[in-house]
Amino acid sequence: MIMAGGEGKRVWPLSSKKKPKQFLSLTGGKSMIRQTVDRILPLIPADNVFVVTVDAYSEETRKHLPDIPRENVITEPVGKNTAPCIAYGTLAISKRFPDCVTVVLPADHAIGDDETFREVLEFACDAACVELDNEEFPLITLGIHPTSPETGYGYIKETKEAVFSIDDRRALRVERFTEKPDLKTAETFIEQGGYYWNSGVFVWVNSSILDEFSHLLPEWYAQFGDISDSIGSPDELRSVTSFYEGIDAGSIDTLILEKSKNTLVIPVSFPWSDLGSWKSLDEYLRKDEDEVIARGETVAVDSSDCLIIGDGKPVAVVGVKDLVVVDSEDGILVLDKNRSQDVKKIVEELTKTGKI
């Protein structure tokens, strides 16, 4: 299940409502959503790949993924974060593949080692089928070994209790989640060890995640039967829309994984980024500390540690450091790289004033 309904507000002005991050080529070559699918096709056939998006992006999704069956593009009536997306997607998948193991992936992440990633997913699928002491099955998340005290990621703390292992690969019980800490807290996590960035990649048996919805969000679960019965029928839009209208937005992490007693983390160390900010894109692409990373027609003189993206006309910088400069058809951004998380505030202000 590939989640592809987000807008990528923190990488404005390249990412916008009309062309969000998953349809862009931020790391070179193919679009992020195409890279996501290509990365898993050696492991999971195209007929078993489902994409959950919103109506506004459904046709663009199909253009980028012509090999994915049309009926495998699941359309939400409105985006309400990852928990509703996963609930609806799981019900749709379960209709075709009852109680299968599902890998849940964001559509717009960068991964630098596809082969290791697939090996980890295979291990995670095995771990998801291991019965726990309570006779239930685990919810698996991948935890990235942190390379810096990043404040834009959530963190997962492990307990060192391995529930399942093969060679040096381990699935560990989770002690707690921490959402986007401040810098001092993130630095403490790095010093202490045992903390991982939350990758947003999940693996579980479908019945396990649905059981957790029944325990932790019974008011949601009460509507799942109606939705499931309607999938594939003319009544599907009505039942799904009714469900979405009656719930608040929320992430699967905060509503389910943080509260579940069955959550496990698999620590991994392959190159990874959620490309959720200009700083994270810069760090993923950067090979040298003083390098000026340039895309498009750009010129840099006496400048260092910058990311510059031009789109159709020359972009020049002189005597600057630690900047992101982006020119696109939707706007121009000049940003102190260390304030990348604040781009979302710019988007909110521009949206409020009707400028985007």
ABEGO torsion letter per residue (X at the ends): XBBAABAGAAAOAABBAABBAAABBAAEEBBAAAAAAAAAAAABBAAABBBBBBAAAAAAAAAABAABBAAABBBBABBAEAAAAAAAAAAAAAAABBGBBBBBBBAABBBABAAAAAAAAAAAAAAAABBBAAGBBBBBBBBBBBABBBAABBBBBBAGBBABBBEABBBBBBABBBBGBBAAAAAAAAAAEGBBBBAGBBBBBAAAAAAAAAAABAAAAAAAAAAAAABGBAAAAAAAAAAAAABBBBBAAAAAAAABAABBBBBBABBBBAGABAAAAAAAABABAABBBBBEBBBBBGBBGBBBBBBGBBBBBBGBBGBBBBBBAAEBBBBBAAAAAAAAAAAAAAAAAGAX
